Amino acid sequence: MFTVDVAIVDSHTLKTTGLYKTVRHPSYLGLILIICSIALCQGSILSCIIIIISTFLALTYRIAVEEKALITEFGDQHEQ
């Protein structure tokens, strides 16, 4: 249920099974792995640093926004 803008709608439920049981943001983990692979394929340490750091900063911000929304909506259930 990914959208560009972080939003929780009435039909959202908190997933706590499968991959979500061990990894809090599996789609972001996958994106980080993909971005790191692309950066390494560039063959330049400078491009690796730029790509990885910029992606990490953007995802860190996005995750913080999502965490706040999830805690607001699901409270202790999300914390657990």
PyMOL Python script that loads the backbone (N, CA, C, O; Angstrom):
from pymol import cmd

cmd.read_pdbstr("""\
ATOM      1  N   MET A   1       0.829  -1.195   0.000  1.00  0.00           N
ATOM      2  CA  MET A   1       0.000   0.000   0.000  1.00  0.00           C
ATOM      3  C   MET A   1       0.868   1.251   0.000  1.00  0.00           C
ATOM      4  O   MET A   1       0.548   2.242   0.657  1.00  0.00           O
ATOM      5  N   PHE A   2       1.964   1.195  -0.741  1.00  0.00           N
ATOM      6  CA  PHE A   2       2.895   2.319  -0.821  1.00  0.00           C
ATOM      7  C   PHE A   2       2.293   3.444  -1.639  1.00  0.00           C
ATOM      8  O   PHE A   2       1.717   3.216  -2.703  1.00  0.00           O
ATOM      9  N   THR A   3       2.432   4.658  -1.134  1.00  0.00           N
ATOM     10  CA  THR A   3       2.050   5.856  -1.874  1.00  0.00           C
ATOM     11  C   THR A   3       3.192   6.859  -1.748  1.00  0.00           C
ATOM     12  O   THR A   3       4.041   6.744  -0.864  1.00  0.00           O
ATOM     13  N   VAL A   4       3.200   7.832  -2.633  1.00  0.00           N
ATOM     14  CA  VAL A   4       4.249   8.851  -2.584  1.00  0.00           C
ATOM     15  C   VAL A   4       4.161   9.630  -1.276  1.00  0.00           C
ATOM     16  O   VAL A   4       5.171   9.872  -0.614  1.00  0.00           O
ATOM     17  N   ASP A   5       2.952  10.015  -0.916  1.00  0.00           N
ATOM     18  CA  ASP A   5       2.726  10.717   0.345  1.00  0.00           C
ATOM     19  C   ASP A   5       2.395   9.688   1.422  1.00  0.00           C
ATOM     20  O   ASP A   5       1.591   8.784   1.195  1.00  0.00           O
ATOM     21  N   VAL A   6       3.009   9.825   2.582  1.00  0.00           N
ATOM     22  CA  VAL A   6       2.721   8.916   3.680  1.00  0.00           C
ATOM     23  C   VAL A   6       1.317   9.207   4.180  1.00  0.00           C
ATOM     24  O   VAL A   6       1.018  10.315   4.626  1.00  0.00           O
ATOM     25  N   ALA A   7       0.460   8.196   4.099  1.00  0.00           N
ATOM     26  CA  ALA A   7      -0.928   8.367   4.524  1.00  0.00           C
ATOM     27  C   ALA A   7      -1.474   7.013   4.965  1.00  0.00           C
ATOM     28  O   ALA A   7      -1.153   5.978   4.382  1.00  0.00           O
ATOM     29  N   ILE A   8      -2.289   7.041   5.987  1.00  0.00           N
ATOM     30  CA  ILE A   8      -2.954   5.831   6.456  1.00  0.00           C
ATOM     31  C   ILE A   8      -4.442   6.019   6.224  1.00  0.00           C
ATOM     32  O   ILE A   8      -5.033   7.018   6.634  1.00  0.00           O
ATOM     33  N   VAL A   9      -5.032   5.037   5.558  1.00  0.00           N
ATOM     34  CA  VAL A   9      -6.466   5.088   5.263  1.00  0.00           C
ATOM     35  C   VAL A   9      -7.179   4.039   6.118  1.00  0.00           C
ATOM     36  O   VAL A   9      -6.538   3.221   6.778  1.00  0.00           O
ATOM     37  N   ASP A  10      -8.496   4.075   6.097  1.00  0.00           N
ATOM     38  CA  ASP A  10      -9.296   3.177   6.937  1.00  0.00           C
ATOM     39  C   ASP A  10      -9.018   1.702   6.680  1.00  0.00           C
ATOM     40  O   ASP A  10      -9.139   0.885   7.593  1.00  0.00           O
ATOM     41  N   SER A  11      -8.651   1.351   5.461  1.00  0.00           N
ATOM     42  CA  SER A  11      -8.449  -0.062   5.125  1.00  0.00           C
ATOM     43  C   SER A  11      -7.064  -0.584   5.524  1.00  0.00           C
ATOM     44  O   SER A  11      -6.796  -1.777   5.386  1.00  0.00           O
ATOM     45  N   HIS A  12      -6.194   0.280   6.009  1.00  0.00           N
ATOM     46  CA  HIS A  12      -4.862  -0.157   6.415  1.00  0.00           C
ATOM     47  C   HIS A  12      -4.928  -1.016   7.684  1.00  0.00           C
ATOM     48  O   HIS A  12      -5.663  -0.721   8.627  1.00  0.00           O
ATOM     49  N   THR A  13      -4.140  -2.075   7.666  1.00  0.00           N
ATOM     50  CA  THR A  13      -3.957  -2.890   8.859  1.00  0.00           C
ATOM     51  C   THR A  13      -2.456  -3.053   9.076  1.00  0.00           C
ATOM     52  O   THR A  13      -1.669  -2.916   8.139  1.00  0.00           O
ATOM     53  N   LEU A  14      -2.074  -3.340  10.287  1.00  0.00           N
ATOM     54  CA  LEU A  14      -0.666  -3.508  10.618  1.00  0.00           C
ATOM     55  C   LEU A  14      -0.269  -4.956  10.361  1.00  0.00           C
ATOM     56  O   LEU A  14      -0.831  -5.875  10.958  1.00  0.00           O
ATOM     57  N   LYS A  15       0.698  -5.157   9.474  1.00  0.00           N
ATOM     58  CA  LYS A  15       1.174  -6.503   9.173  1.00  0.00           C
ATOM     59  C   LYS A  15       2.250  -6.890  10.178  1.00  0.00           C
ATOM     60  O   LYS A  15       3.206  -6.146  10.399  1.00  0.00           O
ATOM     61  N   THR A  16       2.086  -8.053  10.780  1.00  0.00           N
ATOM     62  CA  THR A  16       3.046  -8.517  11.782  1.00  0.00           C
ATOM     63  C   THR A  16       3.487  -9.958  11.514  1.00  0.00           C
ATOM     64  O   THR A  16       4.094 -10.595  12.375  1.00  0.00           O
ATOM     65  N   THR A  17       3.185 -10.461  10.335  1.00  0.00           N
ATOM     66  CA  THR A  17       3.553 -11.829   9.997  1.00  0.00           C
ATOM     67  C   THR A  17       4.508 -11.829   8.807  1.00  0.00           C
ATOM     68  O   THR A  17       4.736 -10.799   8.173  1.00  0.00           O
ATOM     69  N   GLY A  18       5.059 -13.005   8.520  1.00  0.00           N
ATOM     70  CA  GLY A  18       5.959 -13.126   7.386  1.00  0.00           C
ATOM     71  C   GLY A  18       7.220 -12.315   7.586  1.00  0.00           C
ATOM     72  O   GLY A  18       7.773 -12.261   8.684  1.00  0.00           O
ATOM     73  N   LEU A  19       7.667 -11.688   6.521  1.00  0.00           N
ATOM     74  CA  LEU A  19       8.897 -10.890   6.580  1.00  0.00           C
ATOM     75  C   LEU A  19       8.772  -9.713   7.546  1.00  0.00           C
ATOM     76  O   LEU A  19       9.758  -9.282   8.143  1.00  0.00           O
ATOM     77  N   TYR A  20       7.538  -9.193   7.693  1.00  0.00           N
ATOM     78  CA  TYR A  20       7.317  -8.063   8.604  1.00  0.00           C
ATOM     79  C   TYR A  20       7.532  -8.437  10.067  1.00  0.00           C
ATOM     80  O   TYR A  20       7.657  -7.561  10.922  1.00  0.00           O
ATOM     81  N   LYS A  21       7.576  -9.741  10.357  1.00  0.00           N
ATOM     82  CA  LYS A  21       7.811 -10.196  11.724  1.00  0.00           C
ATOM     83  C   LYS A  21       9.253  -9.936  12.161  1.00  0.00           C
ATOM     84  O   LYS A  21       9.522  -9.736  13.346  1.00  0.00           O
ATOM     85  N   THR A  22      10.197  -9.939  11.180  1.00  0.00           N
ATOM     86  CA  THR A  22      11.608  -9.749  11.524  1.00  0.00           C
ATOM     87  C   THR A  22      12.205  -8.455  10.983  1.00  0.00           C
ATOM     88  O   THR A  22      13.163  -7.933  11.553  1.00  0.00           O
ATOM     89  N   VAL A  23      11.651  -7.932   9.888  1.00  0.00           N
ATOM     90  CA  VAL A  23      12.182  -6.708   9.273  1.00  0.00           C
ATOM     91  C   VAL A  23      11.070  -5.668   9.270  1.00  0.00           C
ATOM     92  O   VAL A  23       9.990  -5.904   8.729  1.00  0.00           O
ATOM     93  N   ARG A  24      11.336  -4.534   9.869  1.00  0.00           N
ATOM     94  CA  ARG A  24      10.298  -3.513  10.022  1.00  0.00           C
ATOM     95  C   ARG A  24       9.900  -2.876   8.683  1.00  0.00           C
ATOM     96  O   ARG A  24       8.721  -2.601   8.459  1.00  0.00           O
ATOM     97  N   HIS A  25      10.866  -2.641   7.800  1.00  0.00           N
ATOM     98  CA  HIS A  25      10.600  -2.015   6.501  1.00  0.00           C
ATOM     99  C   HIS A  25      11.253  -2.836   5.396  1.00  0.00           C
ATOM    100  O   HIS A  25      12.290  -2.431   4.870  1.00  0.00           O
ATOM    101  N   PRO A  26      10.676  -3.976   5.032  1.00  0.00           N
ATOM    102  CA  PRO A  26      11.329  -4.847   4.050  1.00  0.00           C
ATOM    103  C   PRO A  26      11.487  -4.219   2.665  1.00  0.00           C
ATOM    104  O   PRO A  26      12.464  -4.507   1.974  1.00  0.00           O
ATOM    105  N   SER A  27      10.564  -3.383   2.254  1.00  0.00           N
ATOM    106  CA  SER A  27      10.704  -2.767   0.928  1.00  0.00           C
ATOM    107  C   SER A  27      11.889  -1.801   0.898  1.00  0.00           C
ATOM    108  O   SER A  27      12.579  -1.696  -0.115  1.00  0.00           O
ATOM    109  N   TYR A  28      12.121  -1.106   1.991  1.00  0.00           N
ATOM    110  CA  TYR A  28      13.270  -0.198   2.047  1.00  0.00           C
ATOM    111  C   TYR A  28      14.573  -0.972   2.125  1.00  0.00           C
ATOM    112  O   TYR A  28      15.576  -0.549   1.551  1.00  0.00           O
ATOM    113  N   LEU A  29      14.575  -2.091   2.820  1.00  0.00           N
ATOM    114  CA  LEU A  29      15.761  -2.943   2.858  1.00  0.00           C
ATOM    115  C   LEU A  29      16.103  -3.423   1.450  1.00  0.00           C
ATOM    116  O   LEU A  29      17.264  -3.399   1.042  1.00  0.00           O
ATOM    117  N   GLY A  30      15.081  -3.858   0.713  1.00  0.00           N
ATOM    118  CA  GLY A  30      15.295  -4.277  -0.674  1.00  0.00           C
ATOM    119  C   GLY A  30      15.829  -3.150  -1.525  1.00  0.00           C
ATOM    120  O   GLY A  30      16.733  -3.355  -2.334  1.00  0.00           O
ATOM    121  N   LEU A  31      15.277  -1.955  -1.352  1.00  0.00           N
ATOM    122  CA  LEU A  31      15.745  -0.797  -2.114  1.00  0.00           C
ATOM    123  C   LEU A  31      17.196  -0.466  -1.785  1.00  0.00           C
ATOM    124  O   LEU A  31      17.982  -0.143  -2.676  1.00  0.00           O
ATOM    125  N   ILE A  32      17.545  -0.546  -0.519  1.00  0.00           N
ATOM    126  CA  ILE A  32      18.934  -0.276  -0.122  1.00  0.00           C
ATOM    127  C   ILE A  32      19.878  -1.282  -0.761  1.00  0.00           C
ATOM    128  O   ILE A  32      20.948  -0.906  -1.238  1.00  0.00           O
ATOM    129  N   LEU A  33      19.497  -2.556  -0.777  1.00  0.00           N
ATOM    130  CA  LEU A  33      20.329  -3.584  -1.407  1.00  0.00           C
ATOM    131  C   LEU A  33      20.482  -3.337  -2.906  1.00  0.00           C
ATOM    132  O   LEU A  33      21.574  -3.494  -3.453  1.00  0.00           O
ATOM    133  N   ILE A  34      19.406  -2.954  -3.565  1.00  0.00           N
ATOM    134  CA  ILE A  34      19.458  -2.653  -4.995  1.00  0.00           C
ATOM    135  C   ILE A  34      20.361  -1.453  -5.264  1.00  0.00           C
ATOM    136  O   ILE A  34      21.206  -1.492  -6.159  1.00  0.00           O
ATOM    137  N   ILE A  35      20.180  -0.387  -4.485  1.00  0.00           N
ATOM    138  CA  ILE A  35      20.971   0.827  -4.675  1.00  0.00           C
ATOM    139  C   ILE A  35      22.453   0.550  -4.422  1.00  0.00           C
ATOM    140  O   ILE A  35      23.308   1.036  -5.163  1.00  0.00           O
ATOM    141  N   CYS A  36      22.762  -0.225  -3.383  1.00  0.00           N
ATOM    142  CA  CYS A  36      24.166  -0.565  -3.112  1.00  0.00           C
ATOM    143  C   CYS A  36      24.754  -1.380  -4.259  1.00  0.00           C
ATOM    144  O   CYS A  36      25.910  -1.176  -4.629  1.00  0.00           O
ATOM    145  N   SER A  37      23.984  -2.287  -4.820  1.00  0.00           N
ATOM    146  CA  SER A  37      24.453  -3.080  -5.962  1.00  0.00           C
ATOM    147  C   SER A  37      24.730  -2.203  -7.179  1.00  0.00           C
ATOM    148  O   SER A  37      25.752  -2.358  -7.848  1.00  0.00           O
ATOM    149  N   ILE A  38      23.817  -1.288  -7.456  1.00  0.00           N
ATOM    150  CA  ILE A  38      24.014  -0.363  -8.583  1.00  0.00           C
ATOM    151  C   ILE A  38      25.250   0.497  -8.356  1.00  0.00           C
ATOM    152  O   ILE A  38      26.050   0.708  -9.267  1.00  0.00           O
ATOM    153  N   ALA A  39      25.396   0.993  -7.124  1.00  0.00           N
ATOM    154  CA  ALA A  39      26.554   1.837  -6.804  1.00  0.00           C
ATOM    155  C   ALA A  39      27.855   1.068  -6.995  1.00  0.00           C
ATOM    156  O   ALA A  39      28.815   1.597  -7.555  1.00  0.00           O
ATOM    157  N   LEU A  40      27.889  -0.166  -6.536  1.00  0.00           N
ATOM    158  CA  LEU A  40      29.104  -0.973  -6.689  1.00  0.00           C
ATOM    159  C   LEU A  40      29.418  -1.264  -8.152  1.00  0.00           C
ATOM    160  O   LEU A  40      30.587  -1.349  -8.530  1.00  0.00           O
ATOM    161  N   CYS A  41      28.397  -1.416  -8.969  1.00  0.00           N
ATOM    162  CA  CYS A  41      28.598  -1.681 -10.398  1.00  0.00           C
ATOM    163  C   CYS A  41      29.149  -0.462 -11.138  1.00  0.00           C
ATOM    164  O   CYS A  41      29.668  -0.598 -12.246  1.00  0.00           O
ATOM    165  N   GLN A  42      29.044   0.702 -10.552  1.00  0.00           N
ATOM    166  CA  GLN A  42      29.560   1.913 -11.191  1.00  0.00           C
ATOM    167  C   GLN A  42      31.087   1.891 -11.275  1.00  0.00           C
ATOM    168  O   GLN A  42      31.677   2.525 -12.149  1.00  0.00           O
ATOM    169  N   GLY A  43      31.716   1.159 -10.363  1.00  0.00           N
ATOM    170  CA  GLY A  43      33.162   1.036 -10.399  1.00  0.00           C
ATOM    171  C   GLY A  43      33.917   2.266  -9.922  1.00  0.00           C
ATOM    172  O   GLY A  43      35.120   2.388 -10.156  1.00  0.00           O
ATOM    173  N   SER A  44      33.234   3.159  -9.268  1.00  0.00           N
ATOM    174  CA  SER A  44      33.864   4.382  -8.773  1.00  0.00           C
ATOM    175  C   SER A  44      33.495   4.561  -7.305  1.00  0.00           C
ATOM    176  O   SER A  44      32.319   4.532  -6.943  1.00  0.00           O
ATOM    177  N   ILE A  45      34.480   4.740  -6.490  1.00  0.00           N
ATOM    178  CA  ILE A  45      34.229   4.926  -5.063  1.00  0.00           C
ATOM    179  C   ILE A  45      33.445   6.209  -4.803  1.00  0.00           C
ATOM    180  O   ILE A  45      32.615   6.249  -3.895  1.00  0.00           O
ATOM    181  N   LEU A  46      33.694   7.248  -5.582  1.00  0.00           N
ATOM    182  CA  LEU A  46      32.964   8.508  -5.420  1.00  0.00           C
ATOM    183  C   LEU A  46      31.481   8.332  -5.732  1.00  0.00           C
ATOM    184  O   LEU A  46      30.626   8.823  -4.995  1.00  0.00           O
ATOM    185  N   SER A  47      31.174   7.628  -6.830  1.00  0.00           N
ATOM    186  CA  SER A  47      29.765   7.412  -7.163  1.00  0.00           C
ATOM    187  C   SER A  47      29.097   6.531  -6.111  1.00  0.00           C
ATOM    188  O   SER A  47      27.927   6.736  -5.786  1.00  0.00           O
ATOM    189  N   CYS A  48      29.825   5.556  -5.579  1.00  0.00           N
ATOM    190  CA  CYS A  48      29.277   4.720  -4.503  1.00  0.00           C
ATOM    191  C   CYS A  48      28.890   5.579  -3.309  1.00  0.00           C
ATOM    192  O   CYS A  48      27.790   5.461  -2.769  1.00  0.00           O
ATOM    193  N   ILE A  49      29.801   6.432  -2.912  1.00  0.00           N
ATOM    194  CA  ILE A  49      29.557   7.285  -1.748  1.00  0.00           C
ATOM    195  C   ILE A  49      28.361   8.199  -1.987  1.00  0.00           C
ATOM    196  O   ILE A  49      27.490   8.321  -1.126  1.00  0.00           O
ATOM    197  N   ILE A  50      28.315   8.833  -3.137  1.00  0.00           N
ATOM    198  CA  ILE A  50      27.220   9.769  -3.440  1.00  0.00           C
ATOM    199  C   ILE A  50      25.882   9.044  -3.504  1.00  0.00           C
ATOM    200  O   ILE A  50      24.904   9.495  -2.909  1.00  0.00           O
ATOM    201  N   ILE A  51      25.833   7.933  -4.217  1.00  0.00           N
ATOM    202  CA  ILE A  51      24.579   7.199  -4.381  1.00  0.00           C
ATOM    203  C   ILE A  51      24.094   6.632  -3.047  1.00  0.00           C
ATOM    204  O   ILE A  51      22.925   6.784  -2.693  1.00  0.00           O
ATOM    205  N   ILE A  52      24.976   5.991  -2.325  1.00  0.00           N
ATOM    206  CA  ILE A  52      24.572   5.343  -1.078  1.00  0.00           C
ATOM    207  C   ILE A  52      24.183   6.360  -0.015  1.00  0.00           C
ATOM    208  O   ILE A  52      23.166   6.186   0.657  1.00  0.00           O
ATOM    209  N   ILE A  53      24.965   7.408   0.148  1.00  0.00           N
ATOM    210  CA  ILE A  53      24.649   8.405   1.173  1.00  0.00           C
ATOM    211  C   ILE A  53      23.358   9.151   0.857  1.00  0.00           C
ATOM    212  O   ILE A  53      22.534   9.350   1.749  1.00  0.00           O
ATOM    213  N   SER A  54      23.165   9.566  -0.386  1.00  0.00           N
ATOM    214  CA  SER A  54      21.945  10.304  -0.727  1.00  0.00           C
ATOM    215  C   SER A  54      20.701   9.429  -0.556  1.00  0.00           C
ATOM    216  O   SER A  54      19.675   9.898  -0.065  1.00  0.00           O
ATOM    217  N   THR A  55      20.792   8.167  -0.956  1.00  0.00           N
ATOM    218  CA  THR A  55      19.666   7.254  -0.779  1.00  0.00           C
ATOM    219  C   THR A  55      19.402   7.008   0.703  1.00  0.00           C
ATOM    220  O   THR A  55      18.253   7.018   1.145  1.00  0.00           O
ATOM    221  N   PHE A  56      20.465   6.790   1.463  1.00  0.00           N
ATOM    222  CA  PHE A  56      20.323   6.553   2.893  1.00  0.00           C
ATOM    223  C   PHE A  56      19.653   7.739   3.581  1.00  0.00           C
ATOM    224  O   PHE A  56      18.770   7.548   4.417  1.00  0.00           O
ATOM    225  N   LEU A  57      20.057   8.951   3.243  1.00  0.00           N
ATOM    226  CA  LEU A  57      19.455  10.144   3.861  1.00  0.00           C
ATOM    227  C   LEU A  57      17.972  10.268   3.514  1.00  0.00           C
ATOM    228  O   LEU A  57      17.145  10.564   4.376  1.00  0.00           O
ATOM    229  N   ALA A  58      17.648  10.039   2.243  1.00  0.00           N
ATOM    230  CA  ALA A  58      16.246  10.130   1.823  1.00  0.00           C
ATOM    231  C   ALA A  58      15.394   9.069   2.519  1.00  0.00           C
ATOM    232  O   ALA A  58      14.297   9.365   2.992  1.00  0.00           O
ATOM    233  N   LEU A  59      15.892   7.844   2.581  1.00  0.00           N
ATOM    234  CA  LEU A  59      15.127   6.773   3.222  1.00  0.00           C
ATOM    235  C   LEU A  59      15.017   6.971   4.725  1.00  0.00           C
ATOM    236  O   LEU A  59      13.984   6.658   5.316  1.00  0.00           O
ATOM    237  N   THR A  60      16.057   7.479   5.344  1.00  0.00           N
ATOM    238  CA  THR A  60      16.001   7.750   6.774  1.00  0.00           C
ATOM    239  C   THR A  60      14.896   8.749   7.092  1.00  0.00           C
ATOM    240  O   THR A  60      14.157   8.577   8.061  1.00  0.00           O
ATOM    241  N   TYR A  61      14.785   9.788   6.279  1.00  0.00           N
ATOM    242  CA  TYR A  61      13.713  10.776   6.466  1.00  0.00           C
ATOM    243  C   TYR A  61      12.344  10.129   6.260  1.00  0.00           C
ATOM    244  O   TYR A  61      11.434  10.310   7.068  1.00  0.00           O
ATOM    245  N   ARG A  62      12.210   9.374   5.173  1.00  0.00           N
ATOM    246  CA  ARG A  62      10.928   8.730   4.846  1.00  0.00           C
ATOM    247  C   ARG A  62      10.511   7.748   5.950  1.00  0.00           C
ATOM    248  O   ARG A  62       9.347   7.714   6.348  1.00  0.00           O
ATOM    249  N   ILE A  63      11.448   6.967   6.431  1.00  0.00           N
ATOM    250  CA  ILE A  63      11.144   6.005   7.486  1.00  0.00           C
ATOM    251  C   ILE A  63      10.707   6.727   8.760  1.00  0.00           C
ATOM    252  O   ILE A  63       9.780   6.280   9.436  1.00  0.00           O
ATOM    253  N   ALA A  64      11.358   7.826   9.088  1.00  0.00           N
ATOM    254  CA  ALA A  64      10.975   8.597  10.281  1.00  0.00           C
ATOM    255  C   ALA A  64       9.543   9.111  10.164  1.00  0.00           C
ATOM    256  O   ALA A  64       8.782   9.062  11.131  1.00  0.00           O
ATOM    257  N   VAL A  65       9.177   9.598   8.989  1.00  0.00           N
ATOM    258  CA  VAL A  65       7.808  10.082   8.761  1.00  0.00           C
ATOM    259  C   VAL A  65       6.813   8.926   8.880  1.00  0.00           C
ATOM    260  O   VAL A  65       5.762   9.073   9.506  1.00  0.00           O
ATOM    261  N   GLU A  66       7.143   7.777   8.281  1.00  0.00           N
ATOM    262  CA  GLU A  66       6.259   6.616   8.357  1.00  0.00           C
ATOM    263  C   GLU A  66       6.120   6.104   9.786  1.00  0.00           C
ATOM    264  O   GLU A  66       5.020   5.766  10.225  1.00  0.00           O
ATOM    265  N   GLU A  67       7.228   6.048  10.503  1.00  0.00           N
ATOM    266  CA  GLU A  67       7.188   5.577  11.889  1.00  0.00           C
ATOM    267  C   GLU A  67       6.259   6.447  12.724  1.00  0.00           C
ATOM    268  O   GLU A  67       5.475   5.935  13.523  1.00  0.00           O
ATOM    269  N   LYS A  68       6.344   7.751  12.542  1.00  0.00           N
ATOM    270  CA  LYS A  68       5.488   8.669  13.289  1.00  0.00           C
ATOM    271  C   LYS A  68       4.010   8.410  12.968  1.00  0.00           C
ATOM    272  O   LYS A  68       3.167   8.381  13.864  1.00  0.00           O
ATOM    273  N   ALA A  69       3.712   8.225  11.688  1.00  0.00           N
ATOM    274  CA  ALA A  69       2.330   7.962  11.277  1.00  0.00           C
ATOM    275  C   ALA A  69       1.839   6.622  11.825  1.00  0.00           C
ATOM    276  O   ALA A  69       0.698   6.514  12.276  1.00  0.00           O
ATOM    277  N   LEU A  70       2.693   5.610  11.786  1.00  0.00           N
ATOM    278  CA  LEU A  70       2.304   4.286  12.276  1.00  0.00           C
ATOM    279  C   LEU A  70       2.097   4.283  13.792  1.00  0.00           C
ATOM    280  O   LEU A  70       1.174   3.640  14.293  1.00  0.00           O
ATOM    281  N   ILE A  71       2.939   4.986  14.505  1.00  0.00           N
ATOM    282  CA  ILE A  71       2.774   5.066  15.957  1.00  0.00           C
ATOM    283  C   ILE A  71       1.503   5.823  16.308  1.00  0.00           C
ATOM    284  O   ILE A  71       0.789   5.449  17.238  1.00  0.00           O
ATOM    285  N   THR A  72       1.223   6.875  15.574  1.00  0.00           N
ATOM    286  CA  THR A  72       0.013   7.648  15.803  1.00  0.00           C
ATOM    287  C   THR A  72      -1.225   6.789  15.563  1.00  0.00           C
ATOM    288  O   THR A  72      -2.180   6.844  16.338  1.00  0.00           O
ATOM    289  N   GLU A  73      -1.211   6.000  14.497  1.00  0.00           N
ATOM    290  CA  GLU A  73      -2.369   5.181  14.120  1.00  0.00           C
ATOM    291  C   GLU A  73      -2.499   3.905  14.943  1.00  0.00           C
ATOM    292  O   GLU A  73      -3.590   3.573  15.404  1.00  0.00           O
ATOM    293  N   PHE A  74      -1.381   3.182  15.131  1.00  0.00           N
ATOM    294  CA  PHE A  74      -1.451   1.851  15.733  1.00  0.00           C
ATOM    295  C   PHE A  74      -0.869   1.766  17.149  1.00  0.00           C
ATOM    296  O   PHE A  74      -1.014   0.737  17.808  1.00  0.00           O
ATOM    297  N   GLY A  75      -0.224   2.816  17.618  1.00  0.00           N
ATOM    298  CA  GLY A  75       0.253   2.898  18.991  1.00  0.00           C
ATOM    299  C   GLY A  75       1.130   1.744  19.437  1.00  0.00           C
ATOM    300  O   GLY A  75       2.118   1.406  18.785  1.00  0.00           O
ATOM    301  N   ASP A  76       0.750   1.135  20.573  1.00  0.00           N
ATOM    302  CA  ASP A  76       1.543   0.066  21.171  1.00  0.00           C
ATOM    303  C   ASP A  76       1.657  -1.148  20.275  1.00  0.00           C
ATOM    304  O   ASP A  76       2.674  -1.841  20.303  1.00  0.00           O
ATOM    305  N   GLN A  77       0.640  -1.420  19.486  1.00  0.00           N
ATOM    306  CA  GLN A  77       0.687  -2.559  18.565  1.00  0.00           C
ATOM    307  C   GLN A  77       1.871  -2.425  17.602  1.00  0.00           C
ATOM    308  O   GLN A  77       2.548  -3.409  17.305  1.00  0.00           O
ATOM    309  N   HIS A  78       2.113  -1.222  17.123  1.00  0.00           N
ATOM    310  CA  HIS A  78       3.266  -0.992  16.233  1.00  0.00           C
ATOM    311  C   HIS A  78       4.576  -1.066  17.001  1.00  0.00           C
ATOM    312  O   HIS A  78       5.562  -1.598  16.492  1.00  0.00           O
ATOM    313  N   GLU A  79       4.599  -0.550  18.194  1.00  0.00           N
ATOM    314  CA  GLU A  79       5.810  -0.565  19.009  1.00  0.00           C
ATOM    315  C   GLU A  79       6.284  -1.993  19.289  1.00  0.00           C
ATOM    316  O   GLU A  79       7.485  -2.264  19.317  1.00  0.00           O
ATOM    317  N   GLN A  80       5.340  -2.889  19.493  1.00  0.00           N
ATOM    318  CA  GLN A  80       5.700  -4.286  19.778  1.00  0.00           C
ATOM    319  C   GLN A  80       6.222  -4.949  18.540  1.00  0.00           C
ATOM    320  O   GLN A  80       6.578  -6.127  18.573  1.00  0.00           O
TER     321      GLN A  80
END
""", "prot")
cmd.dss("prot")
cmd.show_as("cartoon", "prot")
cmd.util.cbc("prot")
cmd.orient("prot")
